[in-house]
Amino acid sequence: MTGAIPANAKAYKRTATFTETTIPAGLLGDHSTKEGTWGLIRVEEGALHYVVTDERRPPSDQVLTAAGEPGVVEPTILHHVAPVGPVRFHVEFLRVD
């Protein structure tokens, strides 16, 4: 991932915890955050594919786990996720005030 979250970005919202059966369909297809909104995909248990598909970035396909670093979602960059078996995760949203 090429973007680093600005040091002065602050968390302002988080999703519910999703599982492999409760992931909203919108997260499974390409989507993006709005301008100025960063995301951290935090895996609580299991594993999750995090795929960046935006043409403005090199292709990226990471497997996120609870033991690893969270997935960083850059503003406006297309991406999607896919479960790798049983998983529990949430997304934390940040912005610079």
DATA-V151150 format. One line per field, one symbol per residue. ss: DSSP state (A for helix, B for strand, O for the rest). psi: psi as a letter, one per 30 degrees, with the letter a starting at -180 (. if undefined). burial: # if it has 24 or more other C-alpha atoms within 12 Angstrom, else .. A space follows every 10 residues. Layout:
ss: ???
psi: ???
burial: ???
//
This chain:
ss: OOOOOOOOOB BBBBOOOBBO OOOOAAAAOO BOBOOOOBBB BBBBBBBBBB BBOOOOOOOB BBBBBOOOOO BBBOBOOOBB BBBBBBBBBB BBBBBOO
psi: kfkkkkfgkk kfllllkllf fgkkeffflk llllkfklkj jjkekalkkj kkfkfflkkk jljklefall kkjkkgkkll lkkiaklkll kkkllk.
burial: ....#..... .......### ..#...##.. ###...#### ####.##### ###......# .####....# #####.#### ###...#### #####..
//
